[in-house]
Amino acid sequence: MAHNFDVVIIGGGILGTSISYFLSFLNKSKKIAVIEQAQNVAFHTSGRNTGKVHAPYLYNPQKKKLFANAAFHGFEMWQEYSKLHDLPFKKDGVIEVALDKKGIKVLEKYLKWGKENGLEDVEIELLDKSEIKKIEPEIKCEAALNVHRDGSVDYSTYTESVMKDSKENDTTFLLDTKVTGIKKENGKWGITLNEEQEIFAEFLINAAGGEAIDIAHNVGVAEKLTDVHFRGEYWKAPSEYNNLTSTSIYSVPEFPDYPFLDPHWIIRVDGSCEIGPNAVPVFSPYGYDKAENIKEFVPKMLEMLGSGARKAIFDKQFQELAMNEIQSSMSKSVMVERVRRFLPKIDVDKITQKGTAGIRSSIIDENGKFAPDVILIDEESSFHILNYNSPGATGALPFSAHIVNHLNKSGLFSSESMDEQCGPWKFSEIIEKIEKK
């Protein structure tokens, strides 16, 4: 294995892998490596989600223009990529339901946002309860957004395919390899792997997801920020419910300023149905089980109490919401009942099998507020991507292209060419779309 690289990407989730994809096309003579501590790419959050390719109706077009553009163009890019590699892509849409008059006002706002973000009239429509009943007779609600430009995929499979393409351009992937130390040596990054081997890099990209803030802190970046982790859990529905609805059903979030989600009714790309996710506070980005959370409880609590997160965890509303999520984890009935509010035909006793849990990490600033958007931090020879959450997988391809273009424009990492054909897309054309005003 080579010990010297031009750029090292820490994190083999869908974002880090997609960044390597574009860098590998634009930098044919440079050595690029991706370090991933799990046994495969997209092993954690990237592969443990609902598998949805989200339409951009949830994102304020003024405050989240970049994310909205990424989601909008991510849909067409993943669809095109799926055809190129013969991967399953199901354009199945989604329905967002309002259960009261307050929720209808939110749907009206989402309709406006969706159209401002590029959705056409035929792709998103607001229906009253009688109209939605004709389409989905099992749904109980006051009104609903019927969004047709929404899809389902398997992001693990997609990320593995992106890795394969990147490797064909000579990117090195170091799987099952943990970064255990980082330091600057003679103008280069010395990166210790598995507490043994050391490699060197001219430039470092931190796309480590749940560990991104820890990597940043290790190199003296974003020291006033901290993160909190939430485990999203799922329950699998029996096959008799596979035709209960024709599309996935979401409900209007009651507390949009917090990373708590009311569980959805999810139809996956293979046709199976699930209820989830909730958002249970845990103490590790890998806190899937009790042992890991016990091990990390004390150090994580000390970190949070010494940061702005202290204000968040002592906030009464946050505590109440967190307790509700913990109850939904301890009681299947609590979680299923949230979905029965709009799909009353579901029988709690027939939901018996748990699905795969995933963990989302959210950034809290020094004032105790949850960061509402992705945080991008430039350093002299490093770049840090923090708080990259939903619609992270949907927008991963165009957002990665945006990052590569940003690094080039800022002079942090200069690519050899910015007009290359990157698989089915010309790089300059991606940038023109994603960064339009």
Backbone torsions as a table, in degrees:
resi	resn	phi	psi	omega
1	MET	NA	136.4	176.5
2	ALA	-64.6	148.4	-179.4
3	HIS	-107.1	-11.1	-177.9
4	ASN	-120.5	128.8	-179.0
5	PHE	-130.7	153.4	174.1
6	ASP	-75.8	-39.4	178.5
7	VAL	-143.4	136.7	174.2
8	VAL	-119.7	129.9	176.3
9	ILE	-105.0	121.2	176.3
10	ILE	-93.4	115.2	179.7
11	GLY	118.9	114.5	179.5
12	GLY	-106.2	37.4	170.4
13	GLY	-76.8	-170.4	-176.6
14	ILE	-66.1	-29.8	179.5
15	LEU	-74.3	-53.2	-179.6
16	GLY	-59.2	-40.0	179.5
17	THR	-67.1	-39.4	179.2
18	SER	-68.7	-36.5	175.6
19	ILE	-61.5	-43.6	178.9
20	SER	-61.8	-34.6	179.9
21	TYR	-58.7	-53.0	-177.4
22	PHE	-70.6	-39.4	177.3
23	LEU	-59.8	-37.3	-176.4
24	SER	-67.8	-29.8	177.2
25	PHE	-78.8	-34.2	-174.4
26	LEU	-88.8	-9.6	-174.3
27	ASN	-135.9	69.1	-172.7
28	LYS	-63.1	-30.1	-175.4
29	SER	-97.9	-3.9	-177.2
30	LYS	-95.2	149.4	-179.5
31	LYS	-91.6	123.7	-176.1
32	ILE	-123.2	137.9	177.6
33	ALA	-133.7	146.2	173.5
34	VAL	-118.9	128.2	179.6
35	ILE	-107.6	125.5	179.6
36	GLU	-135.1	123.9	-175.1
37	GLN	-76.1	-20.1	178.6
38	ALA	-81.3	173.6	-175.8
39	GLN	-77.6	-11.0	177.9
40	ASN	-155.0	163.3	175.8
41	VAL	-68.6	157.1	178.9
42	ALA	54.0	33.5	-176.1
43	PHE	-78.5	-27.1	-177.1
44	HIS	-106.1	-118.7	-170.6
45	THR	-54.9	-41.8	-175.1
46	SER	-61.0	-29.1	-178.7
47	GLY	-108.0	6.4	-176.1
48	ARG	-122.4	46.8	-178.8
49	ASN	-124.4	-167.9	-176.9
50	THR	-77.3	-11.0	-179.7
51	GLY	74.1	21.1	-177.1
52	LYS	-91.0	142.0	170.1
53	VAL	-101.7	99.2	-164.9
54	HIS	-79.0	137.9	168.7
55	ALA	-76.4	146.7	-172.1
56	PRO	-86.7	56.8	178.4
57	TYR	-98.9	-10.7	-178.4
58	LEU	-89.5	-2.3	-167.9
59	TYR	-114.7	122.9	178.7
60	ASN	-57.6	118.7	-174.8
61	PRO	-66.5	-17.9	176.6
62	GLN	-88.2	-43.6	-174.7
63	LYS	-87.9	-24.6	-176.6
64	LYS	-130.7	45.1	-176.6
65	LYS	-61.0	-43.3	-177.9
66	LEU	-64.8	-45.5	178.9
67	PHE	-64.5	-39.7	179.0
68	ALA	-63.6	-43.0	177.3
69	ASN	-62.8	-40.3	-180.0
70	ALA	-63.1	-42.9	179.0
71	ALA	-66.2	-42.5	-178.6
72	PHE	-61.1	-50.5	-177.2
73	HIS	-80.4	-22.5	175.2
74	GLY	-61.4	-37.2	178.9
75	PHE	-57.9	-52.6	-176.9
76	GLU	-69.9	-31.6	179.9
77	MET	-71.2	-43.1	177.3
78	TRP	-66.4	-35.7	178.2
79	GLN	-63.9	-43.3	178.6
80	GLU	-66.7	-40.9	179.5
81	TYR	-64.3	-37.4	-179.7
82	SER	-63.6	-37.6	178.9
83	LYS	-69.0	-38.7	-179.4
84	LEU	-63.1	-38.2	-175.3
85	HIS	-110.0	10.4	177.9
86	ASP	55.2	51.6	178.9
87	LEU	-106.4	148.9	-178.8
88	PRO	-67.5	128.0	175.5
89	PHE	-138.4	116.1	-178.1
90	LYS	-112.5	112.0	175.9
91	LYS	-81.9	94.2	-171.7
92	ASP	-117.6	-6.1	177.6
93	GLY	73.0	178.4	177.4
94	VAL	-150.7	150.4	176.1
95	ILE	-118.9	127.1	177.8
96	GLU	-107.1	120.3	-172.8
97	VAL	-105.2	146.7	172.0
98	ALA	-110.2	133.4	-176.5
99	LEU	-100.9	-4.8	178.9
100	ASP	-154.0	178.7	-177.0
101	LYS	-65.0	-35.3	177.5
102	LYS	-61.0	-40.7	178.9
103	GLY	-66.1	-32.9	178.4
104	ILE	-62.7	-40.0	178.0
105	LYS	-60.6	-37.7	178.6
106	VAL	-66.6	-42.5	178.8
107	LEU	-62.0	-37.5	177.4
108	GLU	-62.6	-39.1	177.0
109	LYS	-66.4	-44.0	178.9
110	TYR	-61.5	-38.8	178.8
111	LEU	-60.9	-44.9	179.0
112	LYS	-63.5	-46.7	179.2
113	TRP	-60.7	-45.1	-177.8
114	GLY	-57.9	-43.7	-179.5
115	LYS	-69.4	-38.6	176.9
116	GLU	-65.5	-27.3	179.7
117	ASN	-88.8	7.1	171.8
118	GLY	114.1	-8.2	179.6
119	LEU	-72.4	137.3	179.4
120	GLU	-86.6	165.3	-177.9
121	ASP	-56.9	-35.9	-178.5
122	VAL	-76.5	-9.0	-176.7
123	GLU	-99.4	-13.7	-179.2
124	ILE	-151.1	128.9	-177.6
125	GLU	-144.3	143.5	177.6
126	LEU	-96.5	122.6	-176.3
127	LEU	-117.5	144.0	173.7
128	ASP	-82.0	177.2	-171.2
129	LYS	-67.0	-28.8	177.6
130	SER	-73.3	-36.2	178.9
131	GLU	-69.0	-42.2	-179.4
132	ILE	-68.6	-29.4	179.6
133	LYS	-63.6	-32.8	179.1
134	LYS	-69.8	-30.8	-178.7
135	ILE	-87.0	-46.5	-178.3
136	GLU	-129.0	87.9	-173.4
137	PRO	-63.3	-19.3	-178.0
138	GLU	-85.9	-9.2	-177.5
139	ILE	-82.4	136.6	174.6
140	LYS	-116.4	116.4	-178.9
141	CYS	-164.0	173.4	176.9
142	GLU	-91.4	-31.1	178.1
143	ALA	-165.4	167.9	-178.5
144	ALA	-156.0	149.3	168.7
145	LEU	-93.6	125.1	175.0
146	ASN	-102.0	109.4	-173.8
147	VAL	-110.2	115.6	-174.6
148	HIS	-88.9	-24.3	-176.7
149	ARG	-91.2	69.3	-178.9
150	ASP	-147.6	144.9	-175.0
151	GLY	-139.5	174.9	178.9
152	SER	-129.9	136.4	179.3
153	VAL	-144.7	179.9	169.8
154	ASP	-113.3	102.9	-174.2
155	TYR	-68.5	-24.5	175.3
156	SER	-62.5	-48.1	179.6
157	THR	-63.5	-40.9	179.9
158	TYR	-63.6	-43.9	-178.5
159	THR	-66.3	-37.8	176.4
160	GLU	-61.5	-37.6	178.7
161	SER	-69.1	-41.0	177.1
162	VAL	-62.5	-39.9	176.7
163	MET	-60.3	-43.9	179.8
164	LYS	-59.6	-44.2	177.9
165	ASP	-62.2	-41.5	179.9
166	SER	-65.8	-40.9	178.4
167	LYS	-64.1	-33.0	177.5
168	GLU	-66.0	-20.3	173.7
169	ASN	-96.3	19.6	172.8
170	ASP	76.3	19.4	170.4
171	THR	-70.7	137.9	176.6
172	THR	-93.8	127.5	175.3
173	PHE	-110.2	119.5	178.7
174	LEU	-103.0	91.3	-178.7
175	LEU	-87.9	161.3	-178.9
176	ASP	54.8	37.2	-174.7
177	THR	-132.3	120.1	-177.1
178	LYS	-104.0	134.9	173.6
179	VAL	-76.6	116.6	-178.3
180	THR	-112.2	0.8	176.7
181	GLY	-171.7	142.9	176.8
182	ILE	-139.3	132.0	175.4
183	LYS	-154.0	156.4	178.5
184	LYS	-88.1	126.5	178.8
185	GLU	-132.5	114.5	177.6
186	ASN	52.4	43.4	177.1
187	GLY	81.3	-0.1	178.8
188	LYS	-118.8	159.2	173.9
189	TRP	-85.9	122.3	171.2
190	GLY	-95.5	117.3	-173.9
191	ILE	-116.2	116.9	178.9
192	THR	-87.4	133.3	-177.7
193	LEU	-113.9	128.2	176.8
194	ASN	53.5	31.4	178.6
195	GLU	62.1	17.2	-176.8
196	GLU	-130.4	-73.6	-172.0
197	GLN	-80.7	150.9	178.5
198	GLU	-125.5	135.1	173.3
199	ILE	-122.0	166.1	-177.0
200	PHE	-127.8	146.6	-178.4
201	ALA	-140.3	141.1	174.1
202	GLU	-72.3	-36.0	-176.2
203	PHE	-138.7	143.1	-175.8
204	LEU	-121.9	130.9	173.7
205	ILE	-115.5	120.7	-178.6
206	ASN	-96.5	101.9	177.2
207	ALA	-125.0	45.3	-168.6
208	ALA	-86.5	8.0	174.0
209	GLY	60.1	-116.7	-177.8
210	GLY	-63.6	-17.3	177.6
211	GLU	-110.0	7.8	-175.8
212	ALA	-61.2	-40.4	-179.0
213	ILE	-68.6	-33.8	177.9
214	ASP	-68.0	-41.1	176.4
215	ILE	-62.2	-44.3	179.3
216	ALA	-60.4	-45.9	179.4
217	HIS	-61.4	-35.6	-178.9
218	ASN	-63.7	-24.4	179.9
219	VAL	-111.3	17.1	173.6
220	GLY	78.3	27.6	-178.0
221	VAL	-115.3	144.8	173.9
222	ALA	55.5	40.8	-174.0
223	GLU	-70.0	-17.4	178.1
224	LYS	-89.4	-1.7	178.6
225	LEU	-103.5	152.0	172.9
226	THR	-140.4	175.8	-179.8
227	ASP	-130.4	157.7	172.4
228	VAL	-128.5	150.8	-172.6
229	HIS	-115.8	140.9	-179.9
230	PHE	-130.1	125.9	178.7
231	ARG	-90.0	122.6	176.4
232	GLY	-95.5	120.8	-175.9
233	GLU	-109.4	153.9	-178.4
234	TYR	-131.1	150.9	169.2
235	TRP	-118.7	133.9	178.8
236	LYS	-84.6	139.5	177.0
237	ALA	-92.9	147.5	177.1
238	PRO	-66.3	158.1	-175.0
239	SER	-60.2	-23.9	179.7
240	GLU	-64.0	-17.3	178.9
241	TYR	-95.3	2.5	-174.8
242	ASN	-61.8	-24.2	179.7
243	ASN	-111.7	19.6	179.3
244	LEU	-61.5	-40.8	173.0
245	THR	-134.9	164.9	179.4
246	SER	-94.1	-9.5	-178.3
247	THR	-149.1	167.3	178.5
248	SER	-69.2	148.8	-178.1
249	ILE	-122.9	125.1	174.6
250	TYR	-113.1	156.9	173.4
251	SER	-116.7	152.3	-179.1
252	VAL	-58.1	126.8	179.8
253	PRO	-65.7	132.9	-177.4
254	GLU	-78.1	-31.0	-177.7
255	PHE	-128.8	77.7	-174.0
256	PRO	-66.2	-17.9	-179.4
257	ASP	-80.6	-8.0	179.0
258	TYR	-115.0	153.2	-178.6
259	PRO	-82.4	40.9	178.2
260	PHE	-105.9	130.9	-177.0
261	LEU	-115.2	132.8	167.1
262	ASP	-69.1	132.7	-179.6
263	PRO	-55.8	145.3	-179.7
264	HIS	-104.6	166.2	166.5
265	TRP	-97.4	114.5	-169.5
266	ILE	-113.3	129.8	169.2
267	ILE	-108.0	116.5	-176.3
268	ARG	-82.6	172.2	-175.0
269	VAL	-63.0	-24.9	178.7
270	ASP	-88.5	3.0	178.0
271	GLY	92.0	-9.3	177.7
272	SER	-74.0	155.8	-176.2
273	CYS	-118.1	146.0	179.4
274	GLU	-142.4	159.8	171.2
275	ILE	-111.0	129.0	179.9
276	GLY	153.1	177.2	-5.5
277	PRO	-97.0	161.5	165.4
278	ASN	-92.6	-161.6	180.0
279	ALA	-148.7	85.3	-174.9
280	VAL	-90.6	122.2	178.1
281	PRO	-60.1	129.9	176.5
282	VAL	-132.8	175.6	-169.8
283	PHE	-112.4	12.1	-178.9
284	SER	-154.8	148.6	174.0
285	PRO	-68.0	-5.7	177.0
286	TYR	-123.9	29.0	-175.5
287	GLY	-81.0	57.8	179.5
288	TYR	-78.2	-23.6	-176.2
289	ASP	-132.6	170.7	-175.6
290	LYS	-63.9	-40.1	-176.1
291	ALA	-60.6	-45.0	-179.7
292	GLU	-65.3	-40.5	-179.2
293	ASN	-69.1	-38.1	176.3
294	ILE	-63.3	-42.1	-178.8
295	LYS	-62.2	-37.8	-174.6
296	GLU	-97.5	-1.9	-173.7
297	PHE	-58.9	-54.0	-175.1
298	VAL	-64.9	-52.1	-179.5
299	PRO	-61.5	-35.9	-179.2
300	LYS	-71.0	-40.0	178.6
301	MET	-64.6	-40.3	178.0
302	LEU	-63.1	-41.3	178.3
303	GLU	-62.7	-45.2	-177.2
304	MET	-68.3	-40.0	-179.6
305	LEU	-68.0	-22.9	179.2
306	GLY	-94.5	11.5	-177.1
307	SER	-134.8	-174.4	177.6
308	GLY	-63.8	-18.6	179.3
309	ALA	-62.0	-22.1	178.5
310	ARG	-57.1	-41.6	-179.6
311	LYS	-65.7	-35.0	-179.0
312	ALA	-71.0	-45.4	-174.1
313	ILE	-73.7	-16.6	175.4
314	PHE	-98.2	1.8	175.6
315	ASP	-73.4	129.1	-173.1
316	LYS	-63.2	-40.3	179.8
317	GLN	-65.8	-41.1	177.1
318	PHE	-61.0	-44.2	-179.8
319	GLN	-61.3	-41.4	-180.0
320	GLU	-65.0	-44.3	179.5
321	LEU	-65.6	-40.7	178.7
322	ALA	-61.5	-41.8	178.8
323	MET	-64.3	-37.2	176.5
324	ASN	-62.1	-39.8	179.1
325	GLU	-68.7	-38.4	177.3
326	ILE	-63.4	-39.5	176.7
327	GLN	-62.4	-38.9	179.6
328	SER	-67.6	-23.8	176.2
329	SER	-79.4	-38.3	-177.9
330	MET	-78.7	-26.1	-175.7
331	SER	-125.2	114.4	176.0
332	LYS	-57.8	-40.2	-176.6
333	SER	-60.3	-40.6	-179.7
334	VAL	-60.0	-43.8	-177.8
335	MET	-70.9	-44.8	-178.4
336	VAL	-66.9	-35.8	-179.2
337	GLU	-62.0	-29.0	177.8
338	ARG	-63.0	-35.0	179.2
339	VAL	-82.7	-29.9	178.9
340	ARG	-66.2	-16.1	176.6
341	ARG	-60.8	-32.5	178.7
342	PHE	-116.2	-8.2	173.0
343	LEU	-131.7	73.1	-172.0
344	PRO	-65.9	-13.6	-177.5
345	LYS	-72.9	-16.3	-178.1
346	ILE	-66.3	131.8	177.2
347	ASP	-99.1	117.5	-177.3
348	VAL	-56.2	-38.9	-176.3
349	ASP	-66.3	-20.0	179.8
350	LYS	-85.9	-10.5	176.8
351	ILE	-91.1	105.9	-171.8
352	THR	-125.5	-14.3	-172.4
353	GLN	-116.9	130.4	178.3
354	LYS	-80.1	149.5	175.2
355	GLY	-96.6	-167.4	-179.6
356	THR	-82.7	130.6	178.5
357	ALA	-89.0	146.9	174.8
358	GLY	-129.6	161.2	-176.5
359	ILE	-124.6	129.4	176.6
360	ARG	-108.7	137.0	179.2
361	SER	-110.6	126.3	-177.8
362	SER	-115.2	140.6	-178.4
363	ILE	-87.0	137.2	172.5
364	ILE	-115.6	132.4	-177.9
365	ASP	-84.6	-178.0	-175.1
366	GLU	-67.2	-16.4	178.9
367	ASN	-94.7	5.0	178.3
368	GLY	82.0	16.5	-179.5
369	LYS	-101.9	141.8	174.6
370	PHE	-70.6	129.0	178.0
371	ALA	-65.2	126.2	-175.0
372	PRO	-80.7	-10.6	-172.1
373	ASP	-143.8	172.6	175.8
374	VAL	-64.0	148.3	178.6
375	ILE	-117.5	120.9	-179.6
376	LEU	-114.6	125.1	-175.3
377	ILE	-123.7	121.6	176.5
378	ASP	-90.2	134.4	169.0
379	GLU	-127.1	176.3	-173.8
380	GLU	-58.8	-42.5	-179.1
381	SER	-137.2	28.7	176.6
382	SER	-151.4	159.2	179.8
383	PHE	-140.0	132.0	-172.0
384	HIS	-122.3	129.6	-179.4
385	ILE	-112.9	109.5	-176.6
386	LEU	-117.3	149.0	174.1
387	ASN	64.1	33.3	179.1
388	TYR	-84.4	91.8	-177.7
389	ASN	-116.0	-156.5	-175.6
390	SER	-56.6	135.9	4.2
391	PRO	-92.0	60.4	-171.0
392	GLY	-55.9	-48.7	-178.6
393	ALA	-68.5	-40.9	179.5
394	THR	-56.0	-46.8	-174.1
395	GLY	-96.1	11.4	-171.3
396	ALA	-59.9	-41.5	-178.0
397	LEU	-66.7	-56.9	180.0
398	PRO	-65.7	-34.0	-180.0
399	PHE	-67.7	-37.1	176.3
400	SER	-63.4	-40.9	176.8
401	ALA	-62.1	-40.2	177.3
402	HIS	-59.9	-43.3	-179.7
403	ILE	-63.0	-46.3	179.8
404	VAL	-61.2	-41.5	178.3
405	ASN	-65.1	-40.1	178.2
406	HIS	-61.6	-44.4	-179.9
407	LEU	-61.0	-38.4	-180.0
408	ASN	-70.1	-46.3	-177.9
409	LYS	-65.1	-35.0	-178.3
410	SER	-81.7	-8.4	179.8
411	GLY	79.3	8.0	179.8
412	LEU	-70.7	-42.7	179.0
413	PHE	-145.2	108.3	-174.7
414	SER	-89.0	122.7	176.6
415	SER	-81.7	159.3	-177.2
416	GLU	-75.6	-31.7	179.4
417	SER	-149.2	142.9	178.9
418	MET	-114.9	12.8	-176.8
419	ASP	-127.3	28.3	-177.5
420	GLU	-79.2	156.6	169.0
421	GLN	-81.1	119.9	-178.6
422	CYS	-110.3	89.0	-174.4
423	GLY	65.7	-125.7	-178.4
424	PRO	-82.9	-0.2	-174.3
425	TRP	-123.7	146.6	169.6
426	LYS	-87.4	129.5	-172.1
427	PHE	-57.5	-44.8	-177.0
428	SER	-62.1	-31.8	-179.8
429	GLU	-73.2	-34.6	174.2
430	ILE	-61.3	-46.4	-177.6
431	ILE	-63.4	-40.4	179.4
432	GLU	-59.5	-36.9	-179.2
433	LYS	-76.4	-48.6	-172.0
434	ILE	-70.3	-29.3	-173.6
435	GLU	-107.0	18.0	178.4
436	LYS	-66.3	145.3	-177.8
437	LYS	-79.7	NA	NA
